[in-house]
């Protein structure tokens, strides 16, 4: 996917929040294929998370929760 395709996908990300859950998704028709893979294409890691990046995301999220808003992400 070239950069323009990536930005199109990022612009379509939607989130629905509750007290205990944040659902993130996209309404692009091919988003599910990227997430789940196909017979000819392996599934991609969700939002780029992997064993190396998970601790970074975890610390960002914990900081965000501690501050109570998005300032922890800056």
CHARMM internal coordinates of N, CA and C (Angstrom, degrees):
IC EDIT
DIST 1 N 1 CA 1.4489
DIST 1 CA 1 C 1.5288
ANGL 1 N 1 CA 1 C 107.97
DIST 1 C 2 N 1.3090
ANGL 1 CA 1 C 2 N 116.47
DIHE 1 N 1 CA 1 C 2 N 129.08
DIST 2 N 2 CA 1.4649
ANGL 1 C 2 N 2 CA 118.87
DIHE 1 CA 1 C 2 N 2 CA 178.05
DIST 2 CA 2 C 1.5299
ANGL 2 N 2 CA 2 C 109.53
DIHE 1 C 2 N 2 CA 2 C -79.55
DIST 2 C 3 N 1.3234
ANGL 2 CA 2 C 3 N 116.34
DIHE 2 N 2 CA 2 C 3 N 175.23
DIST 3 N 3 CA 1.4615
ANGL 2 C 3 N 3 CA 120.91
DIHE 2 CA 2 C 3 N 3 CA -174.79
DIST 3 CA 3 C 1.5258
ANGL 3 N 3 CA 3 C 112.12
DIHE 2 C 3 N 3 CA 3 C -59.83
DIST 3 C 4 N 1.3355
ANGL 3 CA 3 C 4 N 118.34
DIHE 3 N 3 CA 3 C 4 N -38.03
DIST 4 N 4 CA 1.4619
ANGL 3 C 4 N 4 CA 119.26
DIHE 3 CA 3 C 4 N 4 CA -179.24
DIST 4 CA 4 C 1.5247
ANGL 4 N 4 CA 4 C 110.96
DIHE 3 C 4 N 4 CA 4 C -64.58
DIST 4 C 5 N 1.3360
ANGL 4 CA 4 C 5 N 117.73
DIHE 4 N 4 CA 4 C 5 N -36.53
DIST 5 N 5 CA 1.4564
ANGL 4 C 5 N 5 CA 120.90
DIHE 4 CA 4 C 5 N 5 CA 177.19
DIST 5 CA 5 C 1.5114
ANGL 5 N 5 CA 5 C 111.94
DIHE 4 C 5 N 5 CA 5 C -66.83
DIST 5 C 6 N 1.3292
ANGL 5 CA 5 C 6 N 116.62
DIHE 5 N 5 CA 5 C 6 N -38.22
DIST 6 N 6 CA 1.4560
ANGL 5 C 6 N 6 CA 120.85
DIHE 5 CA 5 C 6 N 6 CA 178.54
DIST 6 CA 6 C 1.5201
ANGL 6 N 6 CA 6 C 110.32
DIHE 5 C 6 N 6 CA 6 C -63.81
DIST 6 C 7 N 1.3382
ANGL 6 CA 6 C 7 N 117.05
DIHE 6 N 6 CA 6 C 7 N -44.74
DIST 7 N 7 CA 1.4577
ANGL 6 C 7 N 7 CA 119.78
DIHE 6 CA 6 C 7 N 7 CA -179.72
DIST 7 CA 7 C 1.5207
ANGL 7 N 7 CA 7 C 111.02
DIHE 6 C 7 N 7 CA 7 C -65.87
DIST 7 C 8 N 1.3314
ANGL 7 CA 7 C 8 N 118.04
DIHE 7 N 7 CA 7 C 8 N -35.43
DIST 8 N 8 CA 1.4597
ANGL 7 C 8 N 8 CA 120.57
DIHE 7 CA 7 C 8 N 8 CA 176.38
DIST 8 CA 8 C 1.5202
ANGL 8 N 8 CA 8 C 109.85
DIHE 7 C 8 N 8 CA 8 C -61.61
DIST 8 C 9 N 1.3242
ANGL 8 CA 8 C 9 N 116.79
DIHE 8 N 8 CA 8 C 9 N -45.30
DIST 9 N 9 CA 1.4613
ANGL 8 C 9 N 9 CA 120.62
DIHE 8 CA 8 C 9 N 9 CA 178.80
DIST 9 CA 9 C 1.5269
ANGL 9 N 9 CA 9 C 110.80
DIHE 8 C 9 N 9 CA 9 C -63.14
DIST 9 C 10 N 1.3228
ANGL 9 CA 9 C 10 N 117.83
DIHE 9 N 9 CA 9 C 10 N -45.99
DIST 10 N 10 CA 1.4668
ANGL 9 C 10 N 10 CA 121.05
DIHE 9 CA 9 C 10 N 10 CA -179.30
DIST 10 CA 10 C 1.5262
ANGL 10 N 10 CA 10 C 111.60
DIHE 9 C 10 N 10 CA 10 C -61.05
DIST 10 C 11 N 1.3388
ANGL 10 CA 10 C 11 N 116.64
DIHE 10 N 10 CA 10 C 11 N -37.52
DIST 11 N 11 CA 1.4644
ANGL 10 C 11 N 11 CA 120.45
DIHE 10 CA 10 C 11 N 11 CA -178.75
DIST 11 CA 11 C 1.5244
ANGL 11 N 11 CA 11 C 112.25
DIHE 10 C 11 N 11 CA 11 C -68.69
DIST 11 C 12 N 1.3265
ANGL 11 CA 11 C 12 N 118.10
DIHE 11 N 11 CA 11 C 12 N -19.76
DIST 12 N 12 CA 1.4618
ANGL 11 C 12 N 12 CA 120.28
DIHE 11 CA 11 C 12 N 12 CA -177.88
DIST 12 CA 12 C 1.5305
ANGL 12 N 12 CA 12 C 112.82
DIHE 11 C 12 N 12 CA 12 C -95.63
DIST 12 C 13 N 1.3313
ANGL 12 CA 12 C 13 N 117.51
DIHE 12 N 12 CA 12 C 13 N -2.39
DIST 13 N 13 CA 1.4661
ANGL 12 C 13 N 13 CA 118.93
DIHE 12 CA 12 C 13 N 13 CA -179.96
DIST 13 CA 13 C 1.5287
ANGL 13 N 13 CA 13 C 109.87
DIHE 12 C 13 N 13 CA 13 C -65.24
DIST 13 C 14 N 1.3108
ANGL 13 CA 13 C 14 N 114.66
DIHE 13 N 13 CA 13 C 14 N 131.88
DIST 14 N 14 CA 1.4529
ANGL 13 C 14 N 14 CA 122.21
DIHE 13 CA 13 C 14 N 14 CA 179.43
DIST 14 CA 14 C 1.5200
ANGL 14 N 14 CA 14 C 107.97
DIHE 13 C 14 N 14 CA 14 C -122.04
DIST 14 C 15 N 1.3155
ANGL 14 CA 14 C 15 N 116.97
DIHE 14 N 14 CA 14 C 15 N 151.40
DIST 15 N 15 CA 1.4568
ANGL 14 C 15 N 15 CA 118.97
DIHE 14 CA 14 C 15 N 15 CA 174.72
DIST 15 CA 15 C 1.5181
ANGL 15 N 15 CA 15 C 110.09
DIHE 14 C 15 N 15 CA 15 C -136.53
DIST 15 C 16 N 1.3229
ANGL 15 CA 15 C 16 N 114.59
DIHE 15 N 15 CA 15 C 16 N 145.34
DIST 16 N 16 CA 1.4601
ANGL 15 C 16 N 16 CA 123.18
DIHE 15 CA 15 C 16 N 16 CA 175.77
DIST 16 CA 16 C 1.5180
ANGL 16 N 16 CA 16 C 106.13
DIHE 15 C 16 N 16 CA 16 C -125.08
DIST 16 C 17 N 1.3166
ANGL 16 CA 16 C 17 N 115.86
DIHE 16 N 16 CA 16 C 17 N 124.94
DIST 17 N 17 CA 1.4594
ANGL 16 C 17 N 17 CA 120.81
DIHE 16 CA 16 C 17 N 17 CA -173.62
DIST 17 CA 17 C 1.5253
ANGL 17 N 17 CA 17 C 111.12
DIHE 16 C 17 N 17 CA 17 C -113.38
DIST 17 C 18 N 1.3244
ANGL 17 CA 17 C 18 N 115.27
DIHE 17 N 17 CA 17 C 18 N 145.70
DIST 18 N 18 CA 1.4554
ANGL 17 C 18 N 18 CA 122.11
DIHE 17 CA 17 C 18 N 18 CA 169.58
DIST 18 CA 18 C 1.5260
ANGL 18 N 18 CA 18 C 106.64
DIHE 17 C 18 N 18 CA 18 C -133.94
DIST 18 C 19 N 1.3109
ANGL 18 CA 18 C 19 N 118.10
DIHE 18 N 18 CA 18 C 19 N -171.99
DIST 19 N 19 CA 1.4601
ANGL 18 C 19 N 19 CA 119.83
DIHE 18 CA 18 C 19 N 19 CA -179.13
DIST 19 CA 19 C 1.5226
ANGL 19 N 19 CA 19 C 112.81
DIHE 18 C 19 N 19 CA 19 C -66.68
DIST 19 C 20 N 1.3346
ANGL 19 CA 19 C 20 N 117.79
DIHE 19 N 19 CA 19 C 20 N -25.84
DIST 20 N 20 CA 1.4615
ANGL 19 C 20 N 20 CA 118.99
DIHE 19 CA 19 C 20 N 20 CA -175.04
DIST 20 CA 20 C 1.5224
ANGL 20 N 20 CA 20 C 114.62
DIHE 19 C 20 N 20 CA 20 C -125.33
DIST 20 C 21 N 1.3409
ANGL 20 CA 20 C 21 N 118.69
DIHE 20 N 20 CA 20 C 21 N -3.87
DIST 21 N 21 CA 1.4644
ANGL 20 C 21 N 21 CA 121.16
DIHE 20 CA 20 C 21 N 21 CA -173.92
DIST 21 CA 21 C 1.5156
ANGL 21 N 21 CA 21 C 110.53
DIHE 20 C 21 N 21 CA 21 C -141.98
DIST 21 C 22 N 1.3289
ANGL 21 CA 21 C 22 N 115.49
DIHE 21 N 21 CA 21 C 22 N 142.83
DIST 22 N 22 CA 1.4610
ANGL 21 C 22 N 22 CA 121.13
DIHE 21 CA 21 C 22 N 22 CA 168.52
DIST 22 CA 22 C 1.5225
ANGL 22 N 22 CA 22 C 106.44
DIHE 21 C 22 N 22 CA 22 C -123.61
DIST 22 C 23 N 1.3258
ANGL 22 CA 22 C 23 N 116.73
DIHE 22 N 22 CA 22 C 23 N 116.28
DIST 23 N 23 CA 1.4617
ANGL 22 C 23 N 23 CA 121.86
DIHE 22 CA 22 C 23 N 23 CA 175.54
DIST 23 CA 23 C 1.5159
ANGL 23 N 23 CA 23 C 108.00
DIHE 22 C 23 N 23 CA 23 C -94.81
DIST 23 C 24 N 1.3384
ANGL 23 CA 23 C 24 N 116.42
DIHE 23 N 23 CA 23 C 24 N 130.45
DIST 24 N 24 CA 1.4533
ANGL 23 C 24 N 24 CA 122.34
DIHE 23 CA 23 C 24 N 24 CA 179.43
DIST 24 CA 24 C 1.5144
ANGL 24 N 24 CA 24 C 108.09
DIHE 23 C 24 N 24 CA 24 C -122.06
DIST 24 C 25 N 1.3274
ANGL 24 CA 24 C 25 N 117.26
DIHE 24 N 24 CA 24 C 25 N 133.58
DIST 25 N 25 CA 1.4556
ANGL 24 C 25 N 25 CA 120.28
DIHE 24 CA 24 C 25 N 25 CA 179.93
DIST 25 CA 25 C 1.5146
ANGL 25 N 25 CA 25 C 111.43
DIHE 24 C 25 N 25 CA 25 C -158.36
DIST 25 C 26 N 1.3095
ANGL 25 CA 25 C 26 N 115.30
DIHE 25 N 25 CA 25 C 26 N -177.59
DIST 26 N 26 CA 1.4563
ANGL 25 C 26 N 26 CA 123.15
DIHE 25 CA 25 C 26 N 26 CA 179.73
DIST 26 CA 26 C 1.5175
ANGL 26 N 26 CA 26 C 108.29
DIHE 25 C 26 N 26 CA 26 C -140.24
DIST 26 C 27 N 1.3306
ANGL 26 CA 26 C 27 N 116.40
DIHE 26 N 26 CA 26 C 27 N 148.36
DIST 27 N 27 CA 1.4560
ANGL 26 C 27 N 27 CA 119.64
DIHE 26 CA 26 C 27 N 27 CA 177.09
DIST 27 CA 27 C 1.5332
ANGL 27 N 27 CA 27 C 112.58
DIHE 26 C 27 N 27 CA 27 C -96.13
DIST 27 C 28 N 1.3447
ANGL 27 CA 27 C 28 N 117.56
DIHE 27 N 27 CA 27 C 28 N 7.96
DIST 28 N 28 CA 1.4582
ANGL 27 C 28 N 28 CA 119.72
DIHE 27 CA 27 C 28 N 28 CA 176.13
DIST 28 CA 28 C 1.5256
ANGL 28 N 28 CA 28 C 109.39
DIHE 27 C 28 N 28 CA 28 C -68.52
DIST 28 C 29 N 1.3288
ANGL 28 CA 28 C 29 N 117.30
DIHE 28 N 28 CA 28 C 29 N 136.96
DIST 29 N 29 CA 1.4684
ANGL 28 C 29 N 29 CA 119.71
DIHE 28 CA 28 C 29 N 29 CA -176.96
DIST 29 CA 29 C 1.5260
ANGL 29 N 29 CA 29 C 113.85
DIHE 28 C 29 N 29 CA 29 C -59.27
DIST 29 C 30 N 1.3255
ANGL 29 CA 29 C 30 N 117.86
DIHE 29 N 29 CA 29 C 30 N -30.87
DIST 30 N 30 CA 1.4677
ANGL 29 C 30 N 30 CA 119.81
DIHE 29 CA 29 C 30 N 30 CA -175.92
DIST 30 CA 30 C 1.5263
ANGL 30 N 30 CA 30 C 113.19
DIHE 29 C 30 N 30 CA 30 C -92.02
DIST 30 C 31 N 1.3133
ANGL 30 CA 30 C 31 N 118.74
DIHE 30 N 30 CA 30 C 31 N -2.51
DIST 31 N 31 CA 1.4694
ANGL 30 C 31 N 31 CA 121.22
DIHE 30 CA 30 C 31 N 31 CA -176.42
DIST 31 CA 31 C 1.5316
ANGL 31 N 31 CA 31 C 111.37
DIHE 30 C 31 N 31 CA 31 C -60.04
DIST 31 C 32 N 1.3002
ANGL 31 CA 31 C 32 N 117.30
DIHE 31 N 31 CA 31 C 32 N -40.80
DIST 32 N 32 CA 1.4577
ANGL 31 C 32 N 32 CA 120.55
DIHE 31 CA 31 C 32 N 32 CA 179.29
DIST 32 CA 32 C 1.5160
ANGL 32 N 32 CA 32 C 112.50
DIHE 31 C 32 N 32 CA 32 C -63.82
DIST 32 C 33 N 1.3285
ANGL 32 CA 32 C 33 N 116.72
DIHE 32 N 32 CA 32 C 33 N -35.71
DIST 33 N 33 CA 1.4671
ANGL 32 C 33 N 33 CA 120.14
DIHE 32 CA 32 C 33 N 33 CA 177.89
DIST 33 CA 33 C 1.5266
ANGL 33 N 33 CA 33 C 110.87
DIHE 32 C 33 N 33 CA 33 C -66.35
DIST 33 C 34 N 1.3358
ANGL 33 CA 33 C 34 N 116.71
DIHE 33 N 33 CA 33 C 34 N -38.78
DIST 34 N 34 CA 1.4640
ANGL 33 C 34 N 34 CA 120.27
DIHE 33 CA 33 C 34 N 34 CA 177.53
DIST 34 CA 34 C 1.5271
ANGL 34 N 34 CA 34 C 110.13
DIHE 33 C 34 N 34 CA 34 C -65.45
DIST 34 C 35 N 1.3280
ANGL 34 CA 34 C 35 N 116.25
DIHE 34 N 34 CA 34 C 35 N -41.11
DIST 35 N 35 CA 1.4588
ANGL 34 C 35 N 35 CA 120.83
DIHE 34 CA 34 C 35 N 35 CA -177.95
DIST 35 CA 35 C 1.5244
ANGL 35 N 35 CA 35 C 112.32
DIHE 34 C 35 N 35 CA 35 C -70.63
DIST 35 C 36 N 1.3210
ANGL 35 CA 35 C 36 N 116.26
DIHE 35 N 35 CA 35 C 36 N -46.74
DIST 36 N 36 CA 1.4643
ANGL 35 C 36 N 36 CA 120.88
DIHE 35 CA 35 C 36 N 36 CA -171.78
DIST 36 CA 36 C 1.5215
ANGL 36 N 36 CA 36 C 113.85
DIHE 35 C 36 N 36 CA 36 C -96.68
DIST 36 C 37 N 1.3361
ANGL 36 CA 36 C 37 N 117.05
DIHE 36 N 36 CA 36 C 37 N -16.19
DIST 37 N 37 CA 1.4550
ANGL 36 C 37 N 37 CA 120.61
DIHE 36 CA 36 C 37 N 37 CA -176.59
DIST 37 CA 37 C 1.5244
ANGL 37 N 37 CA 37 C 111.40
DIHE 36 C 37 N 37 CA 37 C 80.73
DIST 37 C 38 N 1.3119
ANGL 37 CA 37 C 38 N 114.97
DIHE 37 N 37 CA 37 C 38 N 174.00
DIST 38 N 38 CA 1.4567
ANGL 37 C 38 N 38 CA 122.09
DIHE 37 CA 37 C 38 N 38 CA 177.36
DIST 38 CA 38 C 1.5232
ANGL 38 N 38 CA 38 C 107.68
DIHE 37 C 38 N 38 CA 38 C -135.74
DIST 38 C 39 N 1.2863
ANGL 38 CA 38 C 39 N 115.60
DIHE 38 N 38 CA 38 C 39 N -175.81
DIST 39 N 39 CA 1.4636
ANGL 38 C 39 N 39 CA 120.00
DIHE 38 CA 38 C 39 N 39 CA 177.22
DIST 39 CA 39 C 1.5291
ANGL 39 N 39 CA 39 C 111.34
DIHE 38 C 39 N 39 CA 39 C -61.29
DIST 39 C 40 N 1.3423
ANGL 39 CA 39 C 40 N 116.62
DIHE 39 N 39 CA 39 C 40 N -32.10
DIST 40 N 40 CA 1.4635
ANGL 39 C 40 N 40 CA 121.44
DIHE 39 CA 39 C 40 N 40 CA -176.12
DIST 40 CA 40 C 1.5275
ANGL 40 N 40 CA 40 C 114.21
DIHE 39 C 40 N 40 CA 40 C -105.59
DIST 40 C 41 N 1.3467
ANGL 40 CA 40 C 41 N 117.95
DIHE 40 N 40 CA 40 C 41 N -3.12
DIST 41 N 41 CA 1.4655
ANGL 40 C 41 N 41 CA 120.74
DIHE 40 CA 40 C 41 N 41 CA -175.80
DIST 41 CA 41 C 1.5276
ANGL 41 N 41 CA 41 C 108.95
DIHE 40 C 41 N 41 CA 41 C -139.48
DIST 41 C 42 N 1.3208
ANGL 41 CA 41 C 42 N 117.81
DIHE 41 N 41 CA 41 C 42 N 126.01
DIST 42 N 42 CA 1.4655
ANGL 41 C 42 N 42 CA 119.04
DIHE 41 CA 41 C 42 N 42 CA 179.08
DIST 42 CA 42 C 1.5339
ANGL 42 N 42 CA 42 C 111.62
DIHE 41 C 42 N 42 CA 42 C -69.25
DIST 42 C 43 N 1.3052
ANGL 42 CA 42 C 43 N 116.15
DIHE 42 N 42 CA 42 C 43 N 153.94
DIST 43 N 43 CA 1.4600
ANGL 42 C 43 N 43 CA 121.25
DIHE 42 CA 42 C 43 N 43 CA 176.02
DIST 43 CA 43 C 1.5241
ANGL 43 N 43 CA 43 C 109.26
DIHE 42 C 43 N 43 CA 43 C -64.77
DIST 43 C 44 N 1.3088
ANGL 43 CA 43 C 44 N 115.81
DIHE 43 N 43 CA 43 C 44 N 148.61
DIST 44 N 44 CA 1.4644
ANGL 43 C 44 N 44 CA 120.85
DIHE 43 CA 43 C 44 N 44 CA 176.96
DIST 44 CA 44 C 1.5228
ANGL 44 N 44 CA 44 C 109.55
DIHE 43 C 44 N 44 CA 44 C -94.56
DIST 44 C 45 N 1.3110
ANGL 44 CA 44 C 45 N 115.73
DIHE 44 N 44 CA 44 C 45 N 152.51
DIST 45 N 45 CA 1.4580
ANGL 44 C 45 N 45 CA 120.28
DIHE 44 CA 44 C 45 N 45 CA 175.03
DIST 45 CA 45 C 1.5180
ANGL 45 N 45 CA 45 C 108.31
DIHE 44 C 45 N 45 CA 45 C -62.67
DIST 45 C 46 N 1.3202
ANGL 45 CA 45 C 46 N 116.99
DIHE 45 N 45 CA 45 C 46 N 139.20
DIST 46 N 46 CA 1.4493
ANGL 45 C 46 N 46 CA 122.09
DIHE 45 CA 45 C 46 N 46 CA -177.38
DIST 46 CA 46 C 1.5174
ANGL 46 N 46 CA 46 C 110.94
DIHE 45 C 46 N 46 CA 46 C -62.36
DIST 46 C 47 N 1.3097
ANGL 46 CA 46 C 47 N 116.66
DIHE 46 N 46 CA 46 C 47 N 120.84
DIST 47 N 47 CA 1.4660
ANGL 46 C 47 N 47 CA 124.13
DIHE 46 CA 46 C 47 N 47 CA 179.02
DIST 47 CA 47 C 1.5279
ANGL 47 N 47 CA 47 C 112.90
DIHE 46 C 47 N 47 CA 47 C 50.18
DIST 47 C 48 N 1.3315
ANGL 47 CA 47 C 48 N 116.47
DIHE 47 N 47 CA 47 C 48 N 28.23
DIST 48 N 48 CA 1.4499
ANGL 47 C 48 N 48 CA 120.70
DIHE 47 CA 47 C 48 N 48 CA 178.34
DIST 48 CA 48 C 1.5177
ANGL 48 N 48 CA 48 C 114.66
DIHE 47 C 48 N 48 CA 48 C 78.41
DIST 48 C 49 N 1.3484
ANGL 48 CA 48 C 49 N 117.64
DIHE 48 N 48 CA 48 C 49 N 8.42
DIST 49 N 49 CA 1.4633
ANGL 48 C 49 N 49 CA 120.67
DIHE 48 CA 48 C 49 N 49 CA -179.90
DIST 49 CA 49 C 1.5174
ANGL 49 N 49 CA 49 C 109.35
DIHE 48 C 49 N 49 CA 49 C -70.28
DIST 49 C 50 N 1.3091
ANGL 49 CA 49 C 50 N 115.69
DIHE 49 N 49 CA 49 C 50 N 137.95
DIST 50 N 50 CA 1.4586
ANGL 49 C 50 N 50 CA 121.91
DIHE 49 CA 49 C 50 N 50 CA 173.56
DIST 50 CA 50 C 1.5288
ANGL 50 N 50 CA 50 C 107.46
DIHE 49 C 50 N 50 CA 50 C -152.51
DIST 50 C 51 N 1.3085
ANGL 50 CA 50 C 51 N 116.54
DIHE 50 N 50 CA 50 C 51 N -178.42
DIST 51 N 51 CA 1.4677
ANGL 50 C 51 N 51 CA 119.97
DIHE 50 CA 50 C 51 N 51 CA -176.58
DIST 51 CA 51 C 1.5269
ANGL 51 N 51 CA 51 C 112.45
DIHE 50 C 51 N 51 CA 51 C -60.02
DIST 51 C 52 N 1.3347
ANGL 51 CA 51 C 52 N 117.21
DIHE 51 N 51 CA 51 C 52 N -31.09
DIST 52 N 52 CA 1.4661
ANGL 51 C 52 N 52 CA 120.25
DIHE 51 CA 51 C 52 N 52 CA -178.23
DIST 52 CA 52 C 1.5292
ANGL 52 N 52 CA 52 C 112.15
DIHE 51 C 52 N 52 CA 52 C -79.69
DIST 52 C 53 N 1.3335
ANGL 52 CA 52 C 53 N 118.03
DIHE 52 N 52 CA 52 C 53 N -35.45
DIST 53 N 53 CA 1.4645
ANGL 52 C 53 N 53 CA 120.16
DIHE 52 CA 52 C 53 N 53 CA -175.86
DIST 53 CA 53 C 1.5267
ANGL 53 N 53 CA 53 C 113.55
DIHE 52 C 53 N 53 CA 53 C -92.17
DIST 53 C 54 N 1.3272
ANGL 53 CA 53 C 54 N 117.83
DIHE 53 N 53 CA 53 C 54 N -18.20
DIST 54 N 54 CA 1.4631
ANGL 53 C 54 N 54 CA 119.74
DIHE 53 CA 53 C 54 N 54 CA -176.91
DIST 54 CA 54 C 1.5281
ANGL 54 N 54 CA 54 C 112.66
DIHE 53 C 54 N 54 CA 54 C -55.66
DIST 54 C 55 N 1.3528
ANGL 54 CA 54 C 55 N 120.24
DIHE 54 N 54 CA 54 C 55 N -46.69
DIST 55 N 55 CA 1.4792
ANGL 54 C 55 N 55 CA 119.01
DIHE 54 CA 54 C 55 N 55 CA -179.96
DIST 55 CA 55 C 1.5313
ANGL 55 N 55 CA 55 C 112.76
DIHE 54 C 55 N 55 CA 55 C -59.88
DIST 55 C 56 N 1.3184
ANGL 55 CA 55 C 56 N 117.61
DIHE 55 N 55 CA 55 C 56 N -34.73
DIST 56 N 56 CA 1.4686
ANGL 55 C 56 N 56 CA 120.55
DIHE 55 CA 55 C 56 N 56 CA 178.56
DIST 56 CA 56 C 1.5213
ANGL 56 N 56 CA 56 C 110.18
DIHE 55 C 56 N 56 CA 56 C -65.70
DIST 56 C 57 N 1.3403
ANGL 56 CA 56 C 57 N 116.18
DIHE 56 N 56 CA 56 C 57 N -48.34
DIST 57 N 57 CA 1.4641
ANGL 56 C 57 N 57 CA 120.38
DIHE 56 CA 56 C 57 N 57 CA 179.06
DIST 57 CA 57 C 1.5273
ANGL 57 N 57 CA 57 C 110.87
DIHE 56 C 57 N 57 CA 57 C -63.00
DIST 57 C 58 N 1.3186
ANGL 57 CA 57 C 58 N 116.06
DIHE 57 N 57 CA 57 C 58 N -38.32
DIST 58 N 58 CA 1.4585
ANGL 57 C 58 N 58 CA 120.10
DIHE 57 CA 57 C 58 N 58 CA 179.86
DIST 58 CA 58 C 1.5285
ANGL 58 N 58 CA 58 C 110.34
DIHE 57 C 58 N 58 CA 58 C -61.54
DIST 58 C 59 N 1.3272
ANGL 58 CA 58 C 59 N 117.92
DIHE 58 N 58 CA 58 C 59 N -44.88
DIST 59 N 59 CA 1.4582
ANGL 58 C 59 N 59 CA 121.06
DIHE 58 CA 58 C 59 N 59 CA 179.75
DIST 59 CA 59 C 1.5283
ANGL 59 N 59 CA 59 C 111.79
DIHE 58 C 59 N 59 CA 59 C -65.86
DIST 59 C 60 N 1.3366
ANGL 59 CA 59 C 60 N 117.09
DIHE 59 N 59 CA 59 C 60 N -38.83
DIST 60 N 60 CA 1.4642
ANGL 59 C 60 N 60 CA 120.27
DIHE 59 CA 59 C 60 N 60 CA 176.11
DIST 60 CA 60 C 1.5267
ANGL 60 N 60 CA 60 C 111.01
DIHE 59 C 60 N 60 CA 60 C -61.61
DIST 60 C 61 N 1.3100
ANGL 60 CA 60 C 61 N 116.17
DIHE 60 N 60 CA 60 C 61 N -44.65
DIST 61 N 61 CA 1.4540
ANGL 60 C 61 N 61 CA 120.29
DIHE 60 CA 60 C 61 N 61 CA -179.56
DIST 61 CA 61 C 1.5237
ANGL 61 N 61 CA 61 C 111.35
DIHE 60 C 61 N 61 CA 61 C -65.13
DIST 61 C 62 N 1.3301
ANGL 61 CA 61 C 62 N 117.48
DIHE 61 N 61 CA 61 C 62 N -43.52
DIST 62 N 62 CA 1.4586
ANGL 61 C 62 N 62 CA 120.18
DIHE 61 CA 61 C 62 N 62 CA 178.74
DIST 62 CA 62 C 1.5264
ANGL 62 N 62 CA 62 C 111.34
DIHE 61 C 62 N 62 CA 62 C -62.90
DIST 62 C 63 N 1.3371
ANGL 62 CA 62 C 63 N 116.81
DIHE 62 N 62 CA 62 C 63 N -37.96
DIST 63 N 63 CA 1.4627
ANGL 62 C 63 N 63 CA 120.05
DIHE 62 CA 62 C 63 N 63 CA 176.24
DIST 63 CA 63 C 1.5107
ANGL 63 N 63 CA 63 C 111.95
DIHE 62 C 63 N 63 CA 63 C -65.15
DIST 63 C 64 N 1.3278
ANGL 63 CA 63 C 64 N 115.63
DIHE 63 N 63 CA 63 C 64 N -40.51
DIST 64 N 64 CA 1.4689
ANGL 63 C 64 N 64 CA 121.07
DIHE 63 CA 63 C 64 N 64 CA 178.53
DIST 64 CA 64 C 1.5215
ANGL 64 N 64 CA 64 C 110.28
DIHE 63 C 64 N 64 CA 64 C -62.64
DIST 64 C 65 N 1.3258
ANGL 64 CA 64 C 65 N 116.02
DIHE 64 N 64 CA 64 C 65 N -43.42
DIST 65 N 65 CA 1.4610
ANGL 64 C 65 N 65 CA 120.11
DIHE 64 CA 64 C 65 N 65 CA 179.30
DIST 65 CA 65 C 1.5289
ANGL 65 N 65 CA 65 C 110.21
DIHE 64 C 65 N 65 CA 65 C -64.35
DIST 65 C 66 N 1.3201
ANGL 65 CA 65 C 66 N 117.05
DIHE 65 N 65 CA 65 C 66 N -41.67
DIST 66 N 66 CA 1.4629
ANGL 65 C 66 N 66 CA 120.78
DIHE 65 CA 65 C 66 N 66 CA -178.60
DIST 66 CA 66 C 1.5284
ANGL 66 N 66 CA 66 C 111.46
DIHE 65 C 66 N 66 CA 66 C -62.93
DIST 66 C 67 N 1.3325
ANGL 66 CA 66 C 67 N 117.28
DIHE 66 N 66 CA 66 C 67 N -39.63
DIST 67 N 67 CA 1.4568
ANGL 66 C 67 N 67 CA 120.73
DIHE 66 CA 66 C 67 N 67 CA 179.78
DIST 67 CA 67 C 1.5243
ANGL 67 N 67 CA 67 C 112.50
DIHE 66 C 67 N 67 CA 67 C -81.54
DIST 67 C 68 N 1.3149
ANGL 67 CA 67 C 68 N 116.06
DIHE 67 N 67 CA 67 C 68 N -23.81
DIST 68 N 68 CA 1.4562
ANGL 67 C 68 N 68 CA 119.59
DIHE 67 CA 67 C 68 N 68 CA 179.77
DIST 68 CA 68 C 1.5122
ANGL 68 N 68 CA 68 C 114.06
DIHE 67 C 68 N 68 CA 68 C 83.64
DIST 68 C 69 N 1.3186
ANGL 68 CA 68 C 69 N 118.02
DIHE 68 N 68 CA 68 C 69 N 5.88
DIST 69 N 69 CA 1.4625
ANGL 68 C 69 N 69 CA 119.85
DIHE 68 CA 68 C 69 N 69 CA 175.98
DIST 69 CA 69 C 1.5237
ANGL 69 N 69 CA 69 C 110.42
DIHE 68 C 69 N 69 CA 69 C -159.12
DIST 69 C 70 N 1.3116
ANGL 69 CA 69 C 70 N 116.07
DIHE 69 N 69 CA 69 C 70 N -173.99
DIST 70 N 70 CA 1.4562
ANGL 69 C 70 N 70 CA 121.47
DIHE 69 CA 69 C 70 N 70 CA -173.29
DIST 70 CA 70 C 1.5309
ANGL 70 N 70 CA 70 C 114.45
DIHE 69 C 70 N 70 CA 70 C -76.00
DIST 70 C 71 N 1.3239
ANGL 70 CA 70 C 71 N 119.96
DIHE 70 N 70 CA 70 C 71 N -1.69
DIST 71 N 71 CA 1.4712
ANGL 70 C 71 N 71 CA 120.73
DIHE 70 CA 70 C 71 N 71 CA -179.53
DIST 71 CA 71 C 1.5209
ANGL 71 N 71 CA 71 C 112.28
DIHE 70 C 71 N 71 CA 71 C -60.44
DIST 71 C 72 N 1.3297
ANGL 71 CA 71 C 72 N 117.85
DIHE 71 N 71 CA 71 C 72 N -25.18
DIST 72 N 72 CA 1.4628
ANGL 71 C 72 N 72 CA 120.78
DIHE 71 CA 71 C 72 N 72 CA -179.94
DIST 72 CA 72 C 1.5156
ANGL 72 N 72 CA 72 C 111.50
DIHE 71 C 72 N 72 CA 72 C -67.93
DIST 72 C 73 N 1.3196
ANGL 72 CA 72 C 73 N 117.90
DIHE 72 N 72 CA 72 C 73 N -20.56
DIST 73 N 73 CA 1.4550
ANGL 72 C 73 N 73 CA 121.32
DIHE 72 CA 72 C 73 N 73 CA -178.00
DIST 73 CA 73 C 1.5116
ANGL 73 N 73 CA 73 C 112.85
DIHE 72 C 73 N 73 CA 73 C -85.85
DIST 73 C 74 N 1.3183
ANGL 73 CA 73 C 74 N 117.40
DIHE 73 N 73 CA 73 C 74 N -7.61
DIST 74 N 74 CA 1.4767
ANGL 73 C 74 N 74 CA 120.88
DIHE 73 CA 73 C 74 N 74 CA -177.49
DIST 74 CA 74 C 1.5064
ANGL 74 N 74 CA 74 C 111.34
DIHE 73 C 74 N 74 CA 74 C -86.54
END
COOR INIT
IC SEED 1 N 1 CA 1 C
IC BUILD
